[in-house]
């Protein structure tokens, strides 16, 4: 069952996707490469926060307040990554393919 917020989010995604469809392929490809690079950076940062949270959880000397802060930061990062991934998906859908993006070590 979809709630009103979900319906509004879908309408917003359709509008955003339409905006990308009106762009030239060269612009879309550059945007996709940039969004993929950003997504990779977000994932790496998310992983670092998760690892810190995991290490802190195993350390009995770490206060519950610090653990809560790490957990909250990780959850906030996951939400940001999810929103960025949806935007990336819209860009790739409009482009029609996933462009080649060099890995961080290849740049």
N, C-alpha and C positions, 0 to 999 in steps of 0.2 A: 504494500500500500504506500503510495507516494503522499508525502505531506506537502503543504503549501510551500515551505522553504525549498524542498527538493524540486518542485515544479518551477519555481522562480530561478533556481540555479540552472536547470536545464534550458530555460528560455534564454538566460544570459549566455550560456555556452553556445547556443545556436547563433545568437547575434554576434558573438566574438568570432565564431567559425566563419560566418558570412564575411566579416571584415577581412579575414585572411584570404578568403577565396577571391577577393577583388585585387589582391596584390600580384605583381609580376613574379614569375618563377624564380628569377635571380634574387629578388628581395626575400622571398619566402625561404629560399635555400640558406641565405646568410642568416636569417632569423632562426631557422631550425638549427643550424650549426651552433649559434650562440646559445640557444635554449638547451641544447644537448650538453654543451660544456658547462652551463650553469647547473643543470640537473646533476651532472657528475660531481661537481663541487659540493652541492647540497648533500648528496649521498655520503660523500667522504666526511663532511663535517658532522652529519647525523651519526655516522658510525663512531666517530671519535667521542661524541657525547654519550652514546650508548655504552661504549667500552668504559668510559669514566664512571658512569652510573653503575655498571656491573662491578667494577673494582671497588667502588665505594660501598656497594651493598654487601660485599664479602668482608669488609673491614668493620669490626665491631666498634672501633673508636670514632667512626664517622657518625655525626649526629643525625637524627631523623629529619631535622630541618634541611640539612645539606642534601640528604637523599631525596627529599620532596622537591627541592629546587632543581636537582638534576633530572628527576622524573618529569617535572613540569616543562623544563627546557626541551627535553627529548620529545614530549608529546606536541609541543608547539612547533618544533622543527618538522615533525611528521606531517602536521597539518599544512605547513608551508610547502613542503615537498609534494604533497598530494595536489595542492592547487597549481603548483608549477608544472607538475606532470600532466594535468588536464590541459593546461595551455599548450604544452609541448605536443600533446596528442592532437589538438585542434590544428596546430601549425603543420604537423606531418600529414594529417588528413587532407588539408588543403593543398599541400605540396604533391602528395601522391606517392611519395617514397621517402625512405630515411637516407639522408645524405651521408657520405663518408665524413667522419670526424676523426681527426688524429687524436690518439690518446695523449694524455698530458706529457708523457715522456718523449713523444714524437714531434712536439711543437717547437 
